[in-house]
Amino acid sequence: MSIREHLESSESFVIQGWRSDLKGRPMWTKENRGRYDRSRLRYPSDLTDEEWTLVEPLIAPAKRGGNKRTVDLREVVNGLMYVSTGCQWRAIPKDLPPRSTVHDYFDLWAWDGTLDRIHHALYVHVVSWPTENPARAPPSSTVKASRARKKMLWGKRRDSCKIVASINLQLTELRMQKPHDNSKASPAAFMQDNTLIAVIELSLSNWLVAGLIPGVSREPLKKLEPNPEDLLKLLHGWRNEAIKAGRPITRIAVAYETGRDSFWLARWLRERGIDAHVIHATSVAVSREHRRAKTDRLDTAMLKRGFLGWLRGERGHCTVAIVPTMQEEDAKRPHREREGLVHEQTRVVNRMKSALIQFGVRNFNPKLRKARVKLETVRTPGGKSLPPNTIAALRRDMERLKIIKEQIKAIEQARLQQFEQKPEALANRMVYLLVRVYGLGWETVCRS
């Protein structure tokens, strides 16, 4: 379905929904047609007086001091609306403010949340309109903003600083709506007085656990054996300590960095009611000094600061990984194993080529099927055969290369059989969609 068809279907949905609310009363009356007529405007994207009365109170006034604001903010909004129709920044008409001015205000309002406030206010206005004005159709601004309950008037900024129109069927039930990026900031409300926070520095021999207990001034630091039962017992002890201090604990949030232990500990803790998360190790900010102290105690303090920022919903502190199920993690094993075998194959071939180049041999391909047989006939530029130890090493590498190729082929065949046997699986459906629609290769899709 094209964007135009999508818009028309969503708009007809709104019209039909409004008719049912008005008990069959037609929406397009003569009065409403005059209100919705935009042919008298300079551009169809311009705001009417009625629309501007809704938007104007939501824009922050100019700061005190300095030069007075000389830009007409209504014209700036008209410029943003014009760009949201799909044109480029440099295509803004001359009778609107300069593109630099419009773009600067777009950056400012996107940064301070003005665009989000405007969109939310229009959405609330649309939702509450039938109860507040049951006998009158909504103004064109709200119809435009409420096509299927949500339309982002300003679009969404991308890295290329362009405005892209985003049309959604519903606020939270869109079929292909981009979800909230939970990896950058926590979507759940953070109640610090009722949340026990713990971070773990995992190692092969022991675990170092640091905590923040509500109502307790000290910040405990405990070293444990790598045993999840001992960890759970420690967390419950800290929870009882907070309860004795008069702070009932409703949430225990635990985090640790990605590494050798992978996600098994997070799954184990979640099964027992602990809100466990895994933080990308490269997303935690570290000191840029050339020489800095690095201990497990300092690492836990750094991890605690980043995890607290993520819990508060602040971006830029750290990035949290999605914890997969055991089946999802096992499904990635063939792709990762094949990728490792391909790297090993490249190393073996490069090693054989480097051994041949040491004696000046450049016209022999060790990857050929009959390379092992022809190895005795290889001659150096001086007309001599290769040394016996070199020939033996090359033969061993060729045997190793043969085994690696067989393993790669076996993995690829098993993977195709799995796709054919379970095509209805979610991961397999996504692979088929990417291969058929976007024309990507199997390896690119499986690796992604």
C-alpha positions in Angstrom: 0.0 0.0 0.0 1.4 3.4 -1.0 1.6 6.3 1.4 -1.2 8.1 -0.3 -3.5 5.1 0.0 -2.5 4.7 3.6 -3.4 8.3 4.3 -6.7 8.0 2.5 -7.6 4.8 4.3 -6.7 6.2 7.7 -8.6 9.4 7.0 -11.7 7.5 5.9 -11.4 5.5 9.1 -11.5 8.7 11.2 -14.5 10.0 9.2 -16.4 6.7 9.6 -15.5 6.6 13.3 -16.8 10.2 13.8 -20.0 9.4 12.0 -20.7 6.5 14.4 -20.0 8.9 17.3 -22.5 11.4 16.0 -25.1 8.6 15.5 -24.9 8.7 11.7 -24.8 12.4 11.2 -22.7 13.3 8.1 -19.4 14.9 8.7 -19.0 16.9 5.4 -21.8 19.5 5.9 -21.6 22.9 4.2 -20.5 24.4 7.4 -17.7 21.9 7.8 -16.6 22.1 4.2 -16.0 25.8 4.6 -14.1 25.2 7.8 -11.9 22.6 6.1 -11.3 24.5 2.9 -7.6 25.3 2.5 -7.7 26.7 -1.1 -7.8 30.3 0.2 -4.5 29.8 2.1 -1.2 30.8 0.6 0.0 27.1 0.8 -2.2 24.2 1.8 0.3 23.4 4.6 -0.1 26.8 6.2 -1.9 27.1 9.6 -5.3 28.7 9.8 -6.1 31.2 12.6 -8.0 28.5 14.4 -5.0 26.1 14.2 -2.5 28.8 15.3 -4.6 29.5 18.4 -3.9 25.9 19.5 -0.2 26.0 18.7 0.8 29.5 19.9 0.4 28.9 23.7 2.7 25.9 23.5 5.7 27.8 22.2 8.0 29.2 24.8 8.3 33.0 24.9 11.6 34.7 24.0 14.2 34.9 26.7 14.7 38.2 28.6 17.6 40.4 27.6 19.4 40.8 24.3 17.9 41.7 21.0 14.2 41.4 20.6 12.8 38.6 18.5 12.0 39.8 15.0 11.0 36.5 13.5 7.3 35.7 13.1 6.9 32.3 14.8 3.8 31.5 12.9 5.8 31.8 9.6 8.4 29.5 11.1 5.8 26.9 11.9 4.4 27.4 8.4 7.9 26.7 7.1 8.2 23.5 9.1 4.8 22.4 7.9 5.9 23.1 4.3 9.0 21.0 4.7 7.0 18.2 6.3 5.1 17.7 3.1 8.3 16.2 1.6 10.3 19.0 0.1 14.0 19.7 0.8 15.2 22.5 3.1 16.6 24.5 0.2 13.2 24.3 -1.6 11.5 26.5 1.0 9.7 29.4 -0.8 11.2 32.9 -0.5 8.1 34.3 1.1 8.7 32.1 4.1 11.6 32.6 6.6 15.1 31.6 5.4 15.8 27.9 5.6 18.6 28.6 8.2 16.1 30.2 10.5 13.5 27.5 10.1 16.1 24.8 10.6 17.5 26.5 13.7 14.1 26.7 15.3 13.5 23.1 14.4 16.7 22.1 16.1 15.8 24.2 19.2 12.3 23.0 19.5 13.3 19.4 19.0 16.0 19.8 21.7 13.8 21.5 24.3 10.8 19.3 23.7 8.5 22.0 22.2 7.6 19.7 19.2 6.7 16.9 21.6 4.5 19.2 23.7 2.7 20.4 20.6 2.1 16.9 19.3 0.9 15.7 22.7 -1.4 18.6 23.2 -3.0 18.2 19.8 -3.4 14.5 20.4 -5.1 15.1 23.8 -7.3 17.7 22.1 -8.4 15.2 19.5 -9.1 12.4 22.0 -11.1 14.6 24.3 -13.1 16.4 21.5 -16.1 14.1 21.2 -16.9 14.4 24.9 -16.3 18.2 25.1 -18.0 19.1 21.8 -20.4 16.3 20.8 -22.3 18.3 18.2 -19.5 19.8 16.3 -16.8 18.3 14.1 -13.2 19.0 15.2 -11.2 21.7 13.5 -9.0 20.9 10.6 -5.8 21.1 12.8 -7.0 18.3 15.0 -8.3 16.3 12.0 -4.8 16.6 10.5 -3.2 15.7 13.8 -5.5 12.8 14.5 -5.5 10.8 11.3 -5.9 7.4 12.9 -5.2 8.9 16.3 -1.7 10.2 15.5 0.2 12.1 12.9 3.5 13.8 13.6 3.0 17.3 12.2 6.7 18.0 12.2 8.0 14.6 11.2 11.1 13.1 12.8 14.7 14.2 12.5 17.2 11.9 11.1 21.0 12.0 11.0 20.8 13.9 7.6 18.8 16.7 9.3 15.7 16.1 7.1 12.1 16.1 8.2 10.3 12.9 7.3 6.5 12.6 7.6 5.5 9.8 10.0 1.9 8.6 9.7 0.8 6.1 12.4 -2.5 4.3 12.6 -2.6 4.3 16.4 -0.6 5.7 19.2 0.6 2.4 20.6 -0.9 -0.2 18.3 0.8 0.5 15.0 1.8 -2.6 13.0 5.3 -1.4 12.1 5.7 1.4 14.6 9.2 2.1 15.8 9.1 1.1 19.5 10.7 3.0 22.4 14.4 2.5 22.4 14.7 0.8 25.8 18.4 0.3 25.3 19.2 4.0 25.7 16.9 4.8 28.6 14.6 2.9 30.9 10.9 3.2 30.0 9.8 2.3 33.6 9.3 5.0 36.3 12.2 5.0 38.7 11.2 5.2 42.4 14.5 5.6 44.2 13.1 5.2 47.7 11.6 1.8 46.8 14.2 0.5 44.4 17.3 -1.6 45.5 20.1 -1.2 43.0 23.0 -3.6 42.6 25.8 -3.9 40.0 28.1 -6.9 39.6 31.6 -7.0 38.3 31.9 -10.6 37.0 35.2 -12.5 36.8 36.3 -16.1 36.5 37.2 -16.6 40.1 34.8 -14.2 42.0 32.0 -11.7 41.7 32.1 -8.2 43.2 28.7 -6.8 44.1 28.1 -3.1 44.8 24.7 -1.9 46.0 22.6 1.2 46.8 20.1 0.5 49.7 17.3 3.0 50.3 17.4 4.4 53.8 20.9 3.2 54.4 23.8 5.7 54.3 26.6 3.1 53.5 27.1 1.7 50.0 27.9 -2.0 50.5 30.5 -3.8 48.5 30.6 -7.6 48.8 32.8 -10.2 47.1 31.2 -13.5 46.4 32.0 -16.9 44.9 30.6 -17.2 41.4 27.3 -18.7 42.6 23.9 -17.3 41.7 22.3 -18.6 44.9 24.7 -16.7 47.1 24.0 -13.6 45.0 20.2 -14.0 45.4 20.7 -14.5 49.2 22.7 -11.3 49.4 20.1 -9.2 47.5 17.3 -10.5 49.8 19.4 -9.6 52.8 19.9 -6.0 51.5 16.1 -5.8 50.9 15.4 -6.8 54.5 17.9 -4.2 55.6 16.0 -1.5 53.7 12.7 -2.7 55.1 14.0 -2.3 58.6 15.0 1.2 57.7 11.4 2.0 56.8 11.8 1.8 53.0 9.6 -1.0 51.5 11.3 -2.4 48.4 9.1 -3.0 45.4 11.9 -3.4 42.8 15.3 -4.9 42.8 17.4 -3.7 39.8 20.6 -5.6 39.0 23.0 -4.9 36.1 26.3 -6.3 34.9 28.5 -5.8 31.8 28.4 -8.1 28.8 31.3 -10.6 28.7 32.1 -14.3 29.1 29.0 -15.0 31.2 26.7 -13.8 28.5 23.0 -13.6 29.5 22.4 -16.7 31.5 22.6 -14.9 34.9 20.1 -12.2 33.7 17.6 -14.9 32.7 18.1 -16.8 36.0 17.5 -13.6 38.0 14.5 -12.6 36.0 12.9 -16.0 36.6 13.1 -15.2 40.4 11.6 -11.8 40.2 14.8 -9.7 39.9 14.8 -6.9 37.3 18.2 -7.9 35.7 19.8 -6.0 32.8 23.0 -6.5 30.8 25.0 -3.4 29.9 27.1 -3.1 26.8 30.7 -2.9 28.1 31.7 -0.4 25.4 28.8 2.0 26.2 30.1 2.9 29.7 32.0 6.2 29.8 35.6 5.9 31.0 38.3 8.4 31.7 40.3 9.5 28.7 43.5 9.9 30.7 46.5 7.9 29.4 47.1 6.3 32.8 44.3 5.7 35.2 43.6 3.4 38.1 41.5 0.4 37.2 40.2 -1.9 39.9 37.1 -3.9 40.4 35.9 -1.4 43.0 36.3 1.5 40.6 34.7 -0.4 37.8 31.6 -1.1 40.0 31.4 2.6 40.9 31.5 3.6 37.2 29.0 0.9 36.3 26.7 2.1 39.1 26.7 5.7 37.8 25.8 4.6 34.3 23.1 2.3 35.5 21.5 5.0 37.7 21.4 7.3 34.7 19.7 4.7 32.6 17.1 3.9 35.3 16.3 7.7 35.6 15.5 7.7 31.8 18.5 9.8 30.9 20.2 9.1 27.6 24.0 8.9 27.1 24.9 7.1 30.3 25.0 3.5 29.0 23.3 1.1 26.6 21.4 -2.0 27.8 21.3 -5.1 25.7 18.2 -7.1 25.0 18.3 -10.3 27.0 17.4 -13.2 24.5 15.9 -16.5 25.5 17.9 -19.6 25.4 16.3 -20.7 22.1 17.0 -17.3 20.5 20.6 -17.4 21.7 21.1 -21.0 20.4 19.6 -20.0 17.0 22.5 -17.6 16.5 25.1 -20.3 17.1 25.3 -21.7 13.5 25.8 -18.2 12.1 28.5 -17.3 14.6 30.2 -20.7 14.1 30.2 -20.3 10.4 31.6 -16.8 10.7 34.4 -18.1 12.8 35.2 -20.9 10.4 35.3 -18.5 7.5 37.9 -16.4 9.4 39.9 -19.6 10.2 39.8 -20.5 6.5 41.2 -17.1 5.5 44.0 -17.5 8.1 44.9 -20.9 6.8 45.0 -19.8 3.2 47.1 -16.7 4.1 49.5 -18.8 6.0 50.0 -21.2 3.1 50.5 -18.2 0.7 53.0 -16.6 3.0 55.0 -19.9 3.2 55.1 -20.1 -0.6 56.1 -16.4 -1.0 59.1 -17.0 1.3 60.6 -19.0 -1.5 59.5 -16.8 -4.3 56.5 -18.9 -5.4 53.6 -16.7 -6.5 51.9 -18.6 -9.3 50.5 -21.5 -7.2 47.0 -21.5 -5.7 46.8 -23.6 -2.6 43.0 -23.5 -2.5 42.6 -25.7 -5.6 41.3 -29.2 -5.2 44.4 -30.8 -6.8 46.9 -28.5 -5.0 48.0 -31.3 -2.7 48.9 -33.5 -5.7 50.7 -30.7 -7.5 52.7 -29.6 -4.5 55.7 -31.9 -5.4 56.0 -30.1 -8.8 56.2 -26.6 -7.4 59.6 -25.0 -8.2 61.2 -21.9 -6.8 62.5 -19.1 -9.2 65.9 -20.9 -9.0 64.4 -24.2 -10.3 64.6 -26.0 -6.9 61.8 -27.8 -5.2 60.4 -26.7 -1.8 62.0 -27.9 1.4 60.5 -31.1 2.9 59.4 -29.4 6.1 57.6 -26.7 4.2 55.9 -29.3 2.0 54.8 -31.2 5.2 53.4 -28.0 6.8 51.6 -27.1 3.6 50.0 -30.5 3.4 48.8 -30.3 7.0 47.3 -26.8 6.3 45.6 -28.3 3.2 44.1 -31.0 5.3 42.9 -28.5 7.8 41.4 -26.3 5.0 39.5 -29.3 3.6 38.0 -30.0 7.1 37.0 -26.4 7.5 35.3 -26.3 4.1 33.3 -29.4 4.9 32.2 -28.0 8.2 31.1 -24.7 6.6 29.1 -26.7 4.0 27.5 -28.8 6.7 26.4 -25.7 8.7 24.9 -24.1 5.6 22.9 -27.2 4.7 21.6 -27.6 8.2 20.6 -24.0 8.3 18.6 -24.2 5.1 16.9 -27.4 6.3 15.9 -25.5 9.5 14.4 -22.7 7.4 12.4 -25.2 5.3 11.2 -27.2 8.3 10.1 -24.1 10.4 9.2 -21.3 8.0 6.6 -19.9 10.4 9.2 -19.1 13.1 9.5 -15.4 13.7 13.3 -15.3 13.0 12.8 -17.4 9.8 10.0 -15.2 8.6 12.1 -12.1 9.0 15.0 -13.8 7.1 12.7 -14.7 4.2 11.2 -11.2 4.1 14.6 -9.5 4.0 15.9 -11.9 1.3 12.8 -11.6 -0.9 11.9 -7.9 -0.5 15.3 -6.2 -0.1 17.4 -8.6 -2.1 20.0 -9.2 0.6 22.1 -12.3 0.7 21.6 -15.1 3.1 24.8 -14.4 5.0 24.1 -10.7 5.4 20.6 -11.4 6.7 21.6 -14.2 9.1 24.4 -12.1 10.5 22.1 -9.1 11.1 
